[in-house]
Amino acid sequence: MFWRGVLGYLPANIIQGVVGFLAIIVYTRLLSAEDFGRYALAFSVMTMAHVATFSWLEAAMARFWAAQRDGADMASHFASLYRTAFIMIGLFLPLAGLTIWLWPMPEGFRLPIAVALLGIPVRCLSKLAQERYRAAGEVRKAASLDIWNALAGFGVGAAFALSGGGAASPLAGLLIAPLFALPFILPAELSEARKGHVDRERLKSYAVYGYPIAASLGLALVLASTDRFLLALFMDEAAVGAYHAGYSIANRTLDVLFIWLGAAGTPALVMALERGGRAQLVAAAKEQASTLILIGLPAAVGVALVARPLSEFMIGEDLRDAAALVTPWVALSALLSGLTVYYFHQAFTLGRRTGWLLAAMSVPALANVVLNIILIPRFGVLGAAWATAASFAVGLVASWAIGRRILPLPLPWTTLMQCSFCAGVMALAVWFLPPIGGFPELMLDASVGATVYGVCAFALNAGGVRDLARRLRSAVQARRAAA
């Protein structure tokens, strides 16, 4: 199931990556540094509000679908989640409108915040359906929804930005794209929900499971977003824009990779545990951990190595110098975050002990606030990047130490050492390449680095990459023979 998902989600994640980079290129040029900073802050508010309200429903859909029996049990699962979602939407929208009306915010923030909050219920309904697709192994449907939201969201956002929509433009795309997808995905979901009834005991167990996840996601957002608010407090909105630009190019690269692998990996681990037992879970977890390291580690090192030409190519002139400074540190943060969220946190969700997940995230969240307050006044955007990297390192250690007491997951030390060696060889090769600048240097560094790492990893069979290549070749040959 894991590799079927990895291959099935690959096109969607390639598109997500391309669109993510295009968004940075376009928005850092069409929006002023101040508007880009306002957009970054509004996006953070939107993400925090979504996590605080609806994420527990999405987490329950992802975790408990595989445990349901067909018929009335499954119908009750759908009914409980979707009917609760609509009740919460009916409460959320008036409350959000009242908040926007009464909150004494600067006028430049009011429209972006309004558009951001209005999009949350729409994204929740879309996400519920997508989590169901992923849990059921319906890779094509889940991937198609991802592709639509990415392409349509960027197209709408860019159109608004070109017409002078300002900071609200990207957020308008995030609202409109899933809104137009709902007529195609909701009817089937609601049809299943109408067959069942809301089960209060079921909802209680879902809430006990899901709310700690939502709270831990909130703390993760503190890790990822506090720096922007403190930069705005200690410096200005232009500093927020510069930091967010650098953060975006590094984090987006790694985030796309981890989301891709996590979309395939999380349902596979749930299915392995629920229908195969502990032994099958350990085997699946070891394979996934090795794959995360095999792909994620060189990606982080590569982004750090090309920080300067990447910024020159992708980011507007007003923002690129500061962005190049923070990119290597954000790449490290994104690697640590990806390993924590998409591997070490699985111990809490698979073990259904999500309350401990909240405890694991509290330590790095607190550390992040303290470090940002100390470092930003002295070092500006670079201090924010240092604080974030250190906090994610603390978070990884805390999640591993607590999670191993709940559901120990294997640590592929051999893969880590092999991939670290190959990444070191890659870095050495790129270091000696000529600094020709801009897009040509970016392509030269990326192609040479990927080639060197790939040859080294294949020679060492790092993460079982040679074994995987053999399995894929055998599968292709078998398919051709059957055809």
C-alpha positions in Angstrom: 0.0 0.0 0.0 2.9 2.4 0.8 4.6 2.2 -2.5 1.4 2.3 -4.4 0.6 5.5 -2.7 4.1 6.9 -3.2 3.9 6.4 -6.9 0.2 7.4 -7.1 0.8 10.7 -5.3 4.0 11.6 -7.1 2.3 13.6 -10.0 0.2 15.6 -7.5 3.3 16.4 -5.4 5.4 17.4 -8.4 2.6 19.8 -9.3 2.4 21.0 -5.7 6.1 21.7 -5.7 6.1 23.5 -9.0 3.0 25.6 -8.0 4.6 26.4 -4.7 7.7 27.8 -6.3 5.7 29.7 -8.9 3.7 31.2 -6.1 6.8 32.5 -4.5 8.2 33.8 -7.8 4.9 35.5 -8.7 3.7 36.8 -5.3 7.1 38.3 -4.2 7.0 40.3 -7.4 3.4 41.3 -7.7 2.9 42.1 -4.0 4.9 44.7 -2.1 7.1 43.5 0.8 4.5 44.9 3.2 1.6 43.1 1.5 3.6 39.9 1.3 4.2 40.2 5.0 0.5 40.8 5.7 -0.4 37.8 3.6 2.1 35.7 5.6 0.5 36.8 8.9 -3.0 36.3 7.7 -2.1 32.8 6.4 -0.7 32.0 9.9 -3.9 33.2 11.5 -6.0 31.1 9.1 -3.9 28.0 9.8 -4.1 28.4 13.5 -7.9 28.9 13.4 -8.4 25.9 11.2 -6.3 23.7 13.6 -8.2 25.0 16.6 -11.6 24.3 15.2 -11.8 21.5 12.5 -8.5 19.5 12.5 -9.8 17.0 15.1 -12.5 15.9 12.7 -10.0 15.4 9.8 -7.7 13.5 12.1 -10.5 11.2 13.2 -11.5 10.5 9.6 -7.9 9.6 8.7 -7.3 7.3 11.7 -10.6 5.5 12.2 -11.9 4.7 8.7 -9.9 1.5 8.5 -11.2 0.3 11.8 -14.9 0.5 10.6 -16.9 -2.4 9.4 -19.1 -2.0 6.3 -22.8 -1.1 6.6 -24.2 0.7 9.6 -20.9 1.1 11.4 -19.3 2.9 8.4 -22.5 5.0 7.9 -22.4 6.1 11.5 -18.7 7.1 11.1 -19.6 9.4 8.2 -22.7 10.8 9.8 -20.9 11.6 13.1 -18.1 13.5 11.4 -20.0 15.3 8.6 -23.0 16.4 10.7 -20.7 17.7 13.4 -18.7 19.5 10.8 -21.8 21.4 9.5 -22.9 22.3 13.1 -19.4 23.7 13.8 -19.5 25.6 10.5 -22.8 27.2 11.5 -21.1 28.4 14.7 -17.8 29.3 13.2 -18.9 31.7 10.5 -20.8 34.2 12.7 -18.1 34.1 15.3 -15.4 34.8 12.7 -17.5 37.7 11.3 -18.0 39.2 14.7 -14.2 38.9 15.4 -13.3 40.6 12.2 -15.8 43.4 12.9 -14.8 44.0 16.5 -11.0 43.3 16.5 -9.1 46.6 16.4 -6.7 45.5 13.7 -5.0 47.8 11.1 -7.2 48.3 8.0 -4.6 46.6 5.8 -5.2 43.4 7.6 -9.0 43.3 7.8 -9.6 42.0 4.2 -6.9 39.4 4.2 -8.0 38.1 7.6 -11.7 38.0 6.4 -10.8 36.0 3.3 -8.6 33.7 5.2 -11.2 32.9 7.9 -14.0 32.5 5.3 -12.0 29.8 3.5 -11.6 27.6 6.6 -15.0 25.8 6.5 -14.6 25.2 2.8 -11.1 23.7 3.3 -12.4 21.5 6.1 -15.1 19.9 4.0 -12.6 19.3 1.2 -10.1 17.9 3.6 -12.6 15.5 5.2 -13.2 14.0 1.8 -9.6 13.8 0.9 -8.6 12.1 4.2 -11.3 9.5 3.5 -9.9 8.9 0.0 -6.4 8.5 1.5 -7.6 6.1 4.2 -9.4 4.0 1.7 -6.5 3.8 -0.7 -8.3 5.8 -3.4 -5.1 7.4 -4.5 -6.3 8.8 -7.8 -9.2 10.7 -6.2 -7.0 12.2 -3.4 -4.3 13.1 -5.8 -6.7 14.7 -8.3 -8.2 16.9 -5.5 -4.7 18.0 -4.6 -3.8 18.9 -8.2 -7.0 20.9 -8.6 -6.6 22.9 -5.4 -3.0 23.6 -6.2 -3.5 24.7 -9.9 -6.8 26.5 -9.4 -5.8 28.1 -6.2 -2.6 29.6 -7.7 -4.4 30.7 -10.9 -7.1 32.5 -9.0 -4.6 34.0 -6.5 -2.3 35.2 -9.3 -5.3 36.8 -11.2 -6.3 38.7 -8.1 -2.8 39.8 -7.5 -2.5 41.1 -11.1 -5.7 43.1 -10.7 -4.4 44.8 -7.5 -6.0 42.5 -4.9 -3.0 43.0 -2.6 -2.4 40.8 0.5 -5.8 39.0 0.2 -5.0 37.6 -3.3 -3.3 34.3 -2.5 -5.9 33.7 0.2 -8.7 34.2 -2.3 -7.2 31.4 -4.3 -7.1 29.1 -1.2 -10.9 29.8 -0.7 -12.2 29.6 -4.3 -10.4 26.5 -5.5 -11.8 24.0 -2.9 -15.2 25.8 -3.1 -15.6 24.8 -6.8 -14.5 21.3 -6.0 -17.2 20.7 -3.4 -20.1 20.0 -5.8 -18.0 17.1 -7.2 -16.9 15.5 -4.0 -19.5 16.2 -1.3 -22.6 14.5 -2.7 -21.1 11.0 -2.4 -19.8 11.7 1.1 -23.1 13.1 2.3 -25.0 10.2 0.8 -23.1 7.8 3.0 -23.6 10.1 6.0 -27.4 10.2 5.5 -27.5 6.4 5.9 -26.3 6.6 9.5 -26.8 8.5 12.7 -24.7 10.6 15.0 -23.2 8.4 17.7 -22.3 10.5 20.7 -20.0 7.8 22.2 -18.2 7.5 18.9 -17.8 11.3 18.7 -16.5 11.4 22.3 -13.8 8.9 21.4 -13.0 10.8 18.3 -12.7 14.0 20.3 -10.5 12.4 22.9 -8.3 11.2 20.0 -8.5 14.2 17.8 -8.3 17.3 20.1 -4.8 16.5 21.4 -3.7 16.2 17.8 -5.3 19.6 17.1 -3.6 21.1 20.1 -0.2 19.6 19.1 -0.7 21.0 15.6 -1.4 24.3 17.2 1.9 24.1 19.1 3.6 23.1 15.8 2.2 26.3 14.3 3.6 28.2 17.3 6.9 26.7 16.2 6.4 27.7 12.6 4.6 31.0 13.1 5.7 32.8 16.3 8.8 34.1 14.5 6.6 36.1 12.0 4.5 37.8 14.7 7.6 38.6 16.8 9.4 39.9 13.7 6.4 42.2 13.1 6.6 43.3 16.7 10.3 43.9 17.0 10.9 45.0 13.4 8.3 45.6 10.6 6.1 43.9 8.0 8.8 44.1 5.4 11.0 42.0 7.6 8.2 39.5 7.9 7.9 39.4 4.1 11.6 38.8 3.7 11.7 36.1 6.3 8.5 34.4 4.9 10.0 34.4 1.4 13.1 32.6 2.5 11.2 30.3 4.8 8.8 29.4 1.9 11.4 28.3 -0.6 13.2 26.1 1.8 10.2 24.8 3.8 8.1 24.3 0.7 10.7 22.0 -0.9 10.9 19.7 2.1 7.2 20.0 3.0 6.1 18.8 -0.5 8.4 15.7 -0.1 7.2 14.9 3.4 3.5 15.5 2.6 4.0 13.2 -0.5 5.5 10.4 1.6 3.2 11.0 4.5 0.1 10.8 2.3 1.1 7.3 1.4 2.8 6.3 4.6 0.2 7.2 7.3 -2.7 5.1 5.8 -0.3 2.3 5.2 0.9 2.2 8.8 -2.7 2.4 10.1 -3.7 -0.5 7.8 -0.6 -2.5 8.8 -1.5 -2.2 12.5 -5.2 -2.7 12.2 -5.1 -5.6 9.8 -1.6 -7.1 10.1 -0.6 -6.6 13.7 2.6 -5.4 15.4 5.0 -7.4 13.3 3.7 -6.0 10.1 3.7 -2.5 11.5 7.4 -2.7 12.5 8.4 -3.8 9.0 6.3 -1.1 7.3 7.6 1.6 9.7 11.3 0.7 9.1 10.8 0.9 5.4 9.1 4.3 5.7 11.7 5.7 8.0 14.4 4.7 5.6 12.6 6.3 2.7 12.1 9.5 4.6 15.8 9.7 5.4 16.9 8.6 1.9 14.9 11.4 0.2 14.6 14.1 2.9 18.2 14.4 4.1 19.7 15.1 0.6 16.9 17.5 -0.2 17.6 19.5 3.0 21.3 19.6 2.3 20.7 20.5 -1.3 18.4 23.4 -0.5 21.0 24.8 1.9 23.8 24.5 -0.7 21.8 26.4 -3.4 20.4 29.1 -1.0 21.9 32.0 -2.9 21.2 31.1 -6.5 17.7 29.9 -5.5 16.9 33.2 -3.9 18.3 35.1 -6.9 16.1 33.1 -9.2 12.9 32.9 -7.2 12.5 35.9 -5.0 12.0 39.6 -5.8 15.0 41.9 -5.4 13.7 43.6 -2.3 13.5 40.4 -0.4 16.2 38.1 -1.7 19.2 39.0 0.4 17.5 38.3 3.8 15.9 35.3 2.3 19.2 33.7 1.3 20.5 34.1 4.9 17.7 32.2 6.5 17.2 29.5 3.8 19.8 27.0 5.1 18.5 27.1 8.6 14.9 26.8 7.5 16.0 23.7 5.4 17.3 22.1 8.6 14.1 23.0 10.4 12.0 21.5 7.7 13.9 18.3 7.8 13.6 18.0 11.6 9.9 18.9 11.4 9.2 16.4 8.7 10.9 13.5 10.5 9.1 14.4 13.7 5.6 14.9 12.2 5.6 12.1 9.6 7.4 9.5 11.6 7.9 10.0 15.3 4.4 11.3 15.9 3.0 8.1 14.4 3.7 6.4 17.8 1.1 8.6 19.4 -1.6 8.3 16.7 -1.2 4.6 16.1 -1.1 4.0 19.9 -4.2 6.2 20.3 -2.4 8.1 23.1 -2.6 11.5 21.5 -2.6 13.3 24.9 1.1 12.6 25.1 1.6 14.2 21.7 0.5 17.5 23.2 3.1 17.0 25.9 5.8 16.3 23.4 5.1 19.5 21.4 4.8 21.8 24.5 8.6 21.8 25.1 9.7 22.9 21.6 6.9 25.4 21.4 7.9 27.1 24.6 11.5 27.0 23.6 10.7 28.6 20.3 8.9 31.6 21.9 11.8 32.1 24.4 14.5 31.8 21.8 12.8 34.2 19.4 12.3 36.8 22.0 16.0 36.5 22.9 17.5 36.3 19.3 15.3 38.5 17.1 16.1 41.8 18.7 19.8 41.1 18.4 20.0 39.2 15.1 16.8 40.0 13.2 15.6 37.4 10.6 18.7 35.3 11.1 17.9 35.0 14.8 14.4 33.9 14.0 15.8 31.1 11.7 18.2 30.0 14.4 15.5 29.8 17.0 13.2 27.8 14.7 15.9 25.2 13.9 16.9 24.8 17.6 13.3 24.4 18.6 12.5 21.7 16.0 15.6 19.8 17.1 14.2 19.9 20.7 10.9 18.7 19.4 12.3 15.7 17.6 14.1 14.5 20.7 11.1 15.0 22.9 8.8 13.2 20.5 11.2 10.3 20.2 11.8 10.0 23.9 8.0 10.1 24.8 6.8 8.1 21.8 9.1 5.1 22.4 7.3 4.5 25.7 3.9 4.2 23.9 4.7 2.4 20.7 8.4 2.0 19.9 9.2 2.5 16.2 12.4 1.3 14.6 15.2 3.7 14.0 17.2 2.9 10.8 20.6 4.0 12.0 22.5 2.3 9.1 20.4 4.2 6.6 21.0 7.4 8.4 24.8 6.9 8.4 24.9 5.9 4.8 22.7 8.8 3.6 24.7 11.3 5.7 27.9 10.1 4.1 26.4 10.4 0.6 25.0 13.9 1.4 28.5 14.9 2.6 30.0 13.7 -0.7 27.3 15.6 -2.6 28.1 18.8 -0.6 31.8 18.5 -1.3 31.1 18.1 -5.0 28.8 21.2 -5.1 31.2 23.3 -3.1 33.8 23.2 -5.8 31.4 24.2 -8.6 31.9 27.7 -10.0 29.6 30.5 -8.6 28.1 31.6 -11.9 24.9 33.0 -10.2 21.2 32.8 -10.8 19.3 30.1 -12.6 22.4 28.6 -14.4 24.2 28.1 -11.1 21.0 26.6 -9.6 20.6 24.1 -12.4 24.3 23.2 -12.3 24.4 22.7 -8.6 21.2 20.7 -8.5 22.1 18.4 -11.3 25.6 17.7 -10.1 24.4 17.3 -6.5 21.6 14.9 -7.4 23.8 12.8 -9.6 26.6 12.5 -7.1 24.2 11.6 -4.3 22.3 9.1 -6.4 25.4 7.3 -7.5 26.7 7.2 -4.0 23.4 6.0 -2.5 23.1 3.3 -5.2 26.6 2.1 -4.6 26.0 1.7 -0.8 22.4 0.5 -1.3 21.5 3.3 1.2 17.9 2.8 2.5 17.6 -0.3 0.3 17.5 1.8 -2.9 19.1 -1.0 -5.0 16.6 -3.5 -3.7 13.7 -1.1 -4.4 15.0 -0.6 -8.0 15.0 -4.4 -8.5 11.4 -4.7 -7.2 10.2 -1.9 -9.4 11.9 -3.4 -12.4 10.4 -6.8 -11.7 6.9 -5.2 -11.3 7.3 -3.4 -14.7 8.4 -6.6 -16.4 5.6 -8.5 -14.9 3.1 -5.9 -16.0 4.5 -6.0 -19.6 4.4 -9.8 -19.6 0.7 -9.7 -18.5 -0.1 -7.2 -21.2 
